[in-house]
Amino acid sequence: MTKVRDLHNSWMKNNEYRKAYDDLAPEFASARAVIKARVTAVSNQNSREGHDRIEVENEPSN
């Protein structure tokens, strides 16, 4: 099975794809920030209630 990361790395060699991806970087960063804030809020709530923490993965690299 092909991994999405491998496809992305291959596609990044294409200038049109790279430009489109780079143009969307601010959108991706905003989405990551919103998701991280929500996960942190849930994690904090769960900690207060004695539940396990939810881990957030690091940002993907290009």
C-alpha positions as CSV (number, residue, x, y, z in Angstrom):
1,M,0.0,0.0,0.0
2,T,1.3,3.5,-0.9
3,K,1.7,5.9,2.0
4,V,0.3,9.4,1.7
5,R,3.6,10.8,3.0
6,D,5.4,9.1,0.1
7,L,2.9,10.4,-2.4
8,H,3.2,13.9,-1.0
9,N,7.1,13.8,-1.1
10,S,6.9,12.7,-4.7
11,W,4.3,15.4,-5.7
12,M,6.4,18.1,-4.0
13,K,8.9,17.6,-6.9
14,N,6.2,19.1,-9.2
15,N,6.5,22.9,-9.2
16,E,2.7,23.4,-9.6
17,Y,1.9,21.1,-6.7
18,R,4.6,22.7,-4.5
19,K,3.2,26.2,-5.2
20,A,-0.3,25.2,-4.5
21,Y,0.8,23.5,-1.3
22,D,2.9,26.5,-0.2
23,D,0.0,28.8,-1.0
24,L,-2.2,26.8,1.4
25,A,0.4,26.8,4.2
26,P,-1.4,29.5,6.2
27,E,-4.7,27.5,6.0
28,F,-2.9,24.4,7.2
29,A,-1.3,26.3,10.1
30,S,-4.7,27.7,11.1
31,A,-6.3,24.3,11.0
32,R,-3.4,22.8,13.1
33,A,-3.8,25.6,15.7
34,V,-7.5,25.1,16.0
35,I,-7.1,21.3,16.3
36,K,-4.3,21.6,18.9
37,A,-6.4,24.1,21.0
38,R,-9.4,21.7,21.0
39,V,-7.3,18.7,21.9
40,T,-5.6,20.7,24.6
41,A,-9.0,21.8,26.0
42,V,-10.2,18.2,26.0
43,S,-7.0,17.0,27.6
44,N,-7.2,19.6,30.3
45,Q,-10.8,18.7,31.0
46,N,-9.9,15.0,31.1
47,S,-7.0,15.7,33.5
48,R,-9.4,17.4,35.9
49,E,-11.7,14.5,35.6
50,G,-8.9,11.9,36.1
51,H,-9.0,10.5,32.5
52,D,-6.0,9.7,30.3
53,R,-4.4,12.4,28.3
54,I,-4.7,12.8,24.5
55,E,-1.3,13.2,22.7
56,V,-0.9,15.6,19.8
57,E,1.4,14.6,17.0
58,N,4.1,17.1,16.0
59,E,3.7,19.1,12.8
60,P,4.5,17.2,9.6
61,S,7.7,18.1,7.9
62,N,7.9,18.8,4.2
